Amino acid sequence: MYEEILDLTKKLVNIPSVNNTVGEKNIACFIEKYLRAIPYFKKYPTRVFLGKLNDSLDRRNVFALIKGEGGISNNTIILHGHMDTVDVDDFGNIRSLAFNCEKLEEKLKELELQDEVESDLESEKWLFGRGACDMKSGVAVFLVIIKKLSELVEKIDGNILLSINPVEENSHTGIIKALDTFNELKEKEKLNYLFAINNDYICPLYPGDKTRYIYTGSVGKLLPCFYIQGKETHVGQCFEGFDASTIASELIRQINLNIDFCDVYEGEYTLPPSVLKIKDLKKQYNVQTAFESFVYFNYFVHNESISNIIRKLKKVSLRTFENVLALINENYKKYCNITGIGYEEINYKVQVMEYDELYEFAKDKYSGNLECMIDNLTDKFLENGEDVREISLKITKKLIEISDIKIPTIVIFFAAPYCPHNTLKKEIEEERELFDEISEIAKEFEIISGEEYKVMRFFPSLTDSSYLKVDDDYESIERLFRNFPEYMKLYNVPIELAKELNIPGINYGCFGKDAHKWTERVYKPYSFDVLPKLIMKTLERYLIRG
C-alpha cells in the first residue's frame, strides 16, 4: 500500500483545505469521489454519504460504511480523522509552494535550514508540505485501508465506519456534528461501537525520540477567562488608581507556565496553562489608566474536576489582588520617601466572582427578564460575526454594569472551545481490558515491525477524539455550563450524547515533525508502510476472521 498512500497524500496536500475556507468543501468532494470509485461502494452507493454542516462554506463530513459479510456481529470500529489544515502564513515568501510537495522539496534544498531539517530533507525519507503531517497522510492511510477492507468483506464479522471531518483546527464542529450521525447509525444499523481509531500525527517527545506512541485517550482543554475591573485614575495621580493592566500582568505571572496547575492521572501530566490573550479594554488613547482588562488561558485537563479548577483559579485571583496591592504600596512608600510626602497605606476592598455568582447578583438587580435580554444580545453579536470569546466577555461586562459593581473585581468564566478529556480508565473493568488488549497488540507488533511502541493514556495535543467520550461527571459538567456565558448558543457540544455513545478513542497516527510549522513533514517509511499494517492487525484482532 506504500506507493498508493504516498501518491494519495500528495494529492490531498495539493488541495488547500485551510480551516475556514472553501478548501474544506473541496477536499471533502475529492474524498467522496475517491470512495465512490471503489467497486464495493459502486455496488452499495448509499454506504458513502455526507453530513453537511449547513454553514456558509458548505462544509461536510464524509462517511463510508463497510458491512461485514463474514458473520452476524454488529461490533463496529470507527476510523476517523480531519481533512482541514492551519494557514500557510508561516511559509512566508514560499507560501505558494506549501501545498505542492515536490516543488516545495526542491525549493527547500536551496534554503538554509536547521541541521535536523536539512538532514531529514537529504535522507529523502520525509514528505514536506502543509498537512503532510497534520493529518492528510493519516487520512490517506485510512482511505487506502478502506479500499483494502472493501475487498475482504466476506472475512469481516462486524462493521467499519469511516468518518473524515472538517473544522478540527479550531472549533471541532465537524466531529461534533458527526455525533448525531454515529447515533443515527447506531439505532438504524444496530451498531455496537467498540472504539474509534484516530490517525492524527504522532511526533518525538524529546530530541532523538524514535518511540512510536499509541494514545488511548485525549487531553481535555478549557479556556478560563478573567474579566478584570480595577479603579481608574489620571496618570497625574497614578497612585490613586488600581490599574487593571497590572492586575492582568500579575495574573499571567501567577498562572502562565505554572506547573502547580498541571493535572496528573496515572503518572501522565498535562502541560501547564499558557496565556492566549491579554488586553485592556480602552477603546482609544487617553491619559486614564486602564479601568478594565481581559485575559484568557489554554488550560489542559486529564482528570481534575471543574469545581477544583475553579477553586484554584479563585485562589490565585485573590493572591493576584494581594500582590498588586503590595507592589503599589511598596512603590508608593518609596515615592513618598524621596519626595517627602507623608505615606498612608493604600487599600481597596476587592472581590473575585464566578460568572454564575455574577449572573445571580445581576438577576436580583434587573427589572426585566435577564435571560431573554442576554439571549437577544448574543443573537445580535452573532449576526455581526463577532468572536465568540468576545461575546462572552461583552455579556460579562453587561452583567457588571447591571449589578452596578464599582470595586475592583475579577470575574472568572469559561469560553469556547471546550474539549472534554477522556481515557481508558483503570477503574472501569471493560476500559482496563481494552487498554491491556491495545498494549498486547503493540507488544506483538513490536516483534514483527522492529519498532518500539509505548502506550500512553492521553494524546497531548487537541483532537477530535475528545468528543467521542466524556469522563467528566455531570456535577463537573453542570458547574462548567453555569460559568460559561450562553453555552447553548456559543458552543453547544452535545455532552449527554457523547456520554451516551461513550466511544473510546485510540490514536495511532503517522509519525511526523513540526506540525503547524513551515518545515512540517511526515516520515514515509513508518507512516506509509508500518502504520497501515498495525491498523490492519488491530482490525484483524477484533473483526476479521480467517
VENLINWO-V240641 format. One record per pair of residues at least 4 apart in sequence whose ideal C-beta (glycine too) atoms are under 7 Angstrom apart, sorted by the first residue. I is the first residue (numbers start at 1). J is the second residue. Records with the same first field share a line. If there is no record, write none. Layout:
I->J ; J
//
This chain:
1->5 ; 144 ; 148 ; 532
2->6 ; 528 ; 529
3->7
4->8 ; 144
5->9 ; 140 ; 141 ; 144 ; 528 ; 532
6->10 ; 524 ; 528
7->11
8->12 ; 140 ; 143 ; 144
9->13 ; 127 ; 132 ; 136 ; 137 ; 140
10->14 ; 101
12->27 ; 131 ; 136 ; 139 ; 140
13->99 ; 101 ; 129 ; 130 ; 131 ; 132 ; 136
14->99 ; 100
15->23 ; 26 ; 27 ; 30
16->23 ; 99
17->23 ; 24 ; 26 ; 27 ; 83 ; 84 ; 85
18->23 ; 85 ; 87
19->24 ; 84 ; 85 ; 86 ; 167 ; 169 ; 170
22->26 ; 57
23->27
24->28 ; 57 ; 59 ; 83 ; 84 ; 166
25->29 ; 57 ; 58 ; 59 ; 60
26->30
27->31 ; 83
28->32 ; 59 ; 60 ; 62 ; 83 ; 166
29->33
30->34
31->35 ; 62 ; 83 ; 143 ; 164
32->36 ; 48 ; 50 ; 62
33->37
34->143
35->41 ; 48 ; 64
36->41 ; 45 ; 48
38->147 ; 150
39->43
40->44 ; 66 ; 150 ; 153
41->45 ; 47 ; 48 ; 64
47->64 ; 65
48->64
49->63
50->60 ; 61 ; 62
51->60 ; 61 ; 63 ; 177 ; 178 ; 181
52->60
53->59 ; 60 ; 173 ; 174 ; 177
55->59
59->166 ; 167
61->163 ; 164 ; 165 ; 174 ; 177 ; 178 ; 181
62->164
63->161 ; 162 ; 163 ; 181
64->146 ; 162
65->159 ; 161
66->146 ; 149 ; 150 ; 153 ; 156 ; 159 ; 160
67->159
68->153 ; 156 ; 157 ; 158 ; 159 ; 543
69->153 ; 154 ; 156
70->154 ; 155 ; 156 ; 157 ; 545
71->157 ; 545
73->157 ; 158
74->158 ; 190 ; 191 ; 192
75->158 ; 192 ; 194 ; 542 ; 543
76->158 ; 159 ; 161 ; 191 ; 192 ; 193 ; 194
77->160 ; 194 ; 195 ; 197 ; 539 ; 542 ; 543
78->161 ; 163 ; 193 ; 196 ; 503
79->142 ; 160 ; 162 ; 197
80->163 ; 165 ; 196 ; 198 ; 464
81->135 ; 138 ; 139 ; 142 ; 164 ; 198 ; 199 ; 200
82->135 ; 165 ; 166 ; 168 ; 174 ; 464
83->139 ; 164 ; 165 ; 166
84->166 ; 167 ; 168 ; 169
85->130 ; 131 ; 134 ; 169
86->169 ; 516
88->95 ; 98 ; 130
89->95
90->517 ; 518
91->95 ; 98 ; 518
94->107
97->103 ; 104 ; 107
98->104 ; 129 ; 130
99->129 ; 130
100->104
101->105 ; 127 ; 128 ; 129 ; 132
102->106
103->107
104->108 ; 128 ; 129
105->109 ; 128
107->111
108->113 ; 121 ; 128
109->121
113->117 ; 118 ; 121
114->118
115->119
116->120
117->121 ; 519
118->122
119->123
120->126 ; 521
121->126
125->523 ; 524 ; 525
126->521 ; 522 ; 523 ; 524
127->132 ; 521 ; 522 ; 524
128->132 ; 520 ; 521
129->520
130->520
131->136
132->136 ; 137 ; 520 ; 521 ; 522
133->137 ; 201 ; 510 ; 512 ; 513 ; 515 ; 520 ; 521 ; 522
134->201 ; 515 ; 516 ; 520
135->139 ; 199 ; 200 ; 201 ; 510
136->140
137->141 ; 510 ; 522 ; 527
138->142 ; 199 ; 200 ; 201 ; 509 ; 510
139->143 ; 164
140->144
141->145 ; 199 ; 510 ; 531 ; 532
142->146 ; 162 ; 199
143->147
144->148 ; 532
145->149 ; 532 ; 535 ; 536
146->150 ; 162
148->152
149->156 ; 160
152->156 ; 544
155->544 ; 545 ; 546
156->543 ; 544
157->543 ; 545
158->543
159->191
161->185
163->178
165->174 ; 175 ; 178 ; 464
166->174
167->171 ; 172 ; 173 ; 174
168->172 ; 174 ; 464
171->416 ; 417
172->176 ; 417 ; 464 ; 467
173->177
174->178
175->464 ; 467
176->467 ; 493
178->182
179->183 ; 467 ; 494 ; 497 ; 498 ; 501
180->184
181->185
182->186 ; 501
183->187 ; 497 ; 501
184->188
185->189 ; 191
186->191 ; 193
193->501 ; 503
194->542
195->434 ; 503 ; 504 ; 506
196->465 ; 468 ; 503 ; 505 ; 506
197->506 ; 508 ; 535 ; 538
198->463 ; 464 ; 465 ; 505 ; 507
199->508 ; 509 ; 510
200->463 ; 507 ; 509
201->509 ; 510 ; 512 ; 515
202->212 ; 213 ; 509 ; 511
203->512 ; 513 ; 515
204->209 ; 513
205->209
210->452
211->452 ; 454
212->451 ; 452 ; 453 ; 511 ; 526
213->454 ; 456
214->438 ; 442 ; 453 ; 455 ; 456 ; 506 ; 508
215->456 ; 458 ; 459 ; 507
216->423 ; 424 ; 435 ; 438 ; 455 ; 457 ; 506
217->422 ; 423 ; 424 ; 457 ; 458 ; 459 ; 505
218->421 ; 422 ; 458 ; 459 ; 463 ; 465 ; 466 ; 505
219->270 ; 300 ; 302 ; 421 ; 458 ; 459 ; 460
220->300 ; 301 ; 419 ; 420 ; 421 ; 466
221->298 ; 299 ; 300 ; 417 ; 419 ; 462
222->299 ; 301 ; 309 ; 414 ; 418
223->296 ; 298 ; 414 ; 415 ; 416 ; 417
224->296 ; 297 ; 299 ; 313 ; 412 ; 414
225->296 ; 389 ; 392 ; 393 ; 413 ; 414 ; 415
226->251 ; 295 ; 296 ; 317 ; 410 ; 412
227->294 ; 393 ; 396 ; 397 ; 411
228->244 ; 247 ; 248 ; 292 ; 293 ; 410
229->244 ; 291 ; 292 ; 400 ; 405 ; 408 ; 409
230->241 ; 242 ; 243 ; 244 ; 247 ; 290 ; 291 ; 408
231->241 ; 242 ; 348 ; 408
232->241 ; 288 ; 289 ; 291
233->237 ; 238 ; 240 ; 241 ; 289
234->287 ; 288
235->287 ; 289
238->289
239->328 ; 332 ; 346
241->289
242->348 ; 408
243->247 ; 289 ; 290
244->248 ; 280 ; 290 ; 291 ; 292 ; 293
245->249 ; 280 ; 290 ; 293
246->250 ; 324
247->251 ; 293 ; 320 ; 324
248->252 ; 278 ; 293 ; 295
249->253
250->254 ; 320 ; 323 ; 324
251->255 ; 295 ; 317 ; 320
252->256 ; 275 ; 278 ; 295
254->258 ; 316 ; 319 ; 320
255->261 ; 273 ; 297 ; 316
256->273 ; 274 ; 275
257->272 ; 274
258->272 ; 273
259->272
261->272 ; 273 ; 312
262->269 ; 270 ; 272
263->270 ; 300 ; 301 ; 302 ; 303 ; 304
264->268 ; 269 ; 302
265->302 ; 303 ; 423 ; 457
266->426 ; 457
268->302 ; 456 ; 457 ; 458
270->300 ; 301 ; 302
271->300
273->297 ; 298 ; 299
274->297 ; 298
275->295 ; 297
276->296 ; 297 ; 298
277->294 ; 295 ; 296
278->295
279->293 ; 294
280->290 ; 292 ; 293
281->292 ; 293 ; 294
282->290
294->393
296->389 ; 415
301->421
302->421 ; 458
304->308 ; 309
305->476
306->310 ; 476 ; 479 ; 480
307->311 ; 476 ; 479
308->312
309->313
310->314 ; 354 ; 412 ; 479
311->315
312->316
313->317 ; 412
314->318 ; 352 ; 412
315->319
316->320
317->321 ; 352 ; 410 ; 412
318->322 ; 352
319->323
320->324
321->325 ; 350 ; 408
322->326
323->327
324->328
325->329 ; 348
326->330
327->331
328->332 ; 346
329->333 ; 345 ; 346
330->334
331->335
332->336 ; 343 ; 346
333->337 ; 343
334->338
335->339
336->341 ; 342 ; 343
348->407 ; 408
349->407
350->407 ; 408
351->407 ; 409
352->410 ; 412
353->357 ; 358 ; 409 ; 411
354->412 ; 483
355->359 ; 396 ; 411 ; 412 ; 413 ; 483 ; 485
356->360 ; 482 ; 483
357->361
358->362 ; 396 ; 399 ; 400 ; 403 ; 411
359->363 ; 399
360->364
361->365 ; 403
362->366 ; 370 ; 399 ; 402 ; 403
363->370
365->402 ; 403 ; 404
366->370 ; 402
368->373
369->373
370->374
371->375
372->376
373->377
374->378 ; 395 ; 486
375->379
376->380
377->381 ; 395 ; 398
378->382 ; 391 ; 395 ; 486 ; 489
379->383
380->384
381->386 ; 391 ; 394
386->390 ; 391
388->392 ; 415 ; 416 ; 490 ; 491
389->393 ; 415 ; 416
390->394
391->395 ; 490
392->396 ; 413 ; 415 ; 485 ; 490
393->397
394->398
395->399 ; 485 ; 486
396->400 ; 411 ; 413 ; 485
397->401
398->402
399->403
400->405
405->409
413->483 ; 484 ; 485
414->418 ; 480 ; 483 ; 484
416->490 ; 491
417->491
418->480 ; 491 ; 493
419->462 ; 466
420->466 ; 467 ; 470 ; 472 ; 498
421->471
422->466 ; 469 ; 470 ; 471 ; 505
423->457 ; 458 ; 471
424->431 ; 432 ; 434 ; 435 ; 457 ; 504
425->431 ; 471
426->432
428->432
429->433
430->434
431->435 ; 504
432->436
433->437
434->438 ; 504
435->439
436->440
437->441
438->442 ; 455 ; 506
439->443 ; 455
440->444
441->445 ; 537 ; 538 ; 541
442->446 ; 453 ; 455
445->449 ; 453 ; 534 ; 537
446->451 ; 452 ; 453
449->530
451->530
459->463 ; 465 ; 507
463->507
465->505 ; 507
467->493 ; 498
468->498 ; 501 ; 503 ; 505
469->498 ; 502 ; 503 ; 504 ; 505
470->495 ; 498 ; 499
472->476 ; 477
474->478
475->479
476->480
477->481 ; 495
478->482
479->483
480->484
481->487
486->490
487->491 ; 492
488->492
494->498
495->499
496->500
497->501
508->531 ; 534 ; 535
510->522 ; 527 ; 531
511->523 ; 526 ; 527
512->521 ; 522 ; 523
513->521
514->519 ; 520 ; 521
515->520
522->527
523->527
524->528
525->529
526->530 ; 531
527->531
530->534
531->535
532->536
533->537
534->538
535->539
536->540
537->541
538->542
539->543 ; 544
540->544
//
